[in-house]
Amino acid sequence: MTHKIIKTENYLLVVDDSEMSKDNYHYNPYTKTVHKGFWMAELKECRKIIAHLPLNNSPVLEGVPLLPPLEDDEAICPYPEEKQNAIDWHNGYNKVKVKYKYTEKDIEYLYNLLTYDDLAEDEKIEACKKYIKSLQQPKMPVAFECEWNTKQMPEFHQDEPKTTTNSQGQTVLVGKYIY
């Protein structure tokens, strides 16, 4: 099942219209805020948060499953151990242009910078990181496609989201982001 993602300053959220209780976290689309519990006056406009990903060092919403971490493409133009061949270079460019708004010219600049012989290796890497930070940030996903498990019961079957547990013991949904 594919869920639309709502981006706030502090979270990526997946919400739904299921019944809420005072123990649930909810998202108010009018105030664009996340709260636990609710006032009865807010009930019509609020949506229950069913999954989230904290951004900007925001706290985890206890009891709400996490979305998987976003892919980290900081090594967008890794320093080549050996000269990259044209196929490797083209594949790398095609991968990052999907998520980032980099142009082929940006990628060529980084490649040339990293293969420039007059700079020490650490200077090349620092210059590359500085250039990457000056470019636009990655696009955020617009949806999350969750994988599902079917639990066979004696008289019926029940579908439930596929999950895993991270190293902190938190539940993380399994699936992929759609950009």
Residue, then its C-alpha position, 0 to 999 in steps of 0.5 A: m500500500t502506498h501512503k502519501i508523506i507529509k513533510t513538516e520542519n521536524y518530521l516526515l509523517v504518514v497519517d490516516d483517518s483511523e480512530m484516535s485516542k488521547d494516547n495517539y500522536h496526531y497531525n493538525p494540517y491547518t496548524k501543521t503541528v504534531h501533538k499527543g492527545f487532542w482537544m475535542a474541537e480539533l478532532k475533525e481536522c486532525r489525522k492519526i500519525i501511523a509512521h514517522l521519521p524525525l528530521n533535524n534531530s527531533p525526538v522520536l514519537e514514542g509508540v509510533p513506528l518509524l519510517p526507514p532512514l533516507e538513503d545517504d548519498e553524501a558519497i555522491c562522487p566518491y574519490p575513485e580508487e582507480k580511474q572510473n570507466a565511463i559506464d561506472w560514471h554514467n551509472g553513478y550520475n543516473k543514480v544521483k540525478v533521480k534524488y538530487k537536482y544536480t546537473e551533469k555539469d555539477i557531477e563533471y565538476l566534482y569528478n574533475l575536482l577529485t581527479y585533479d593532481d595538484l591537490a592532496e587527497d584530503e583537500k580534494i574530499e573537503a572541496c568536494k563536500k563543500y561544493i555538494k553542500s553549496l548545491q540544492q539539498p535532496k528531494m524529499p520523498v512524496a510517498f512511502e510504499c509499505e510491504w505487507n505480511t499476510k497472517q493466516m488465521p484459522e477462519f480468515h487472514q489478516d494483512e499487517p505492515k511488514t516491520t523490522t526492529n532497529s538497533q535501538g529496539q524501535t519498530v521500523l516499517v519495511g518498504k521504499y520511498i517514492y520520489 
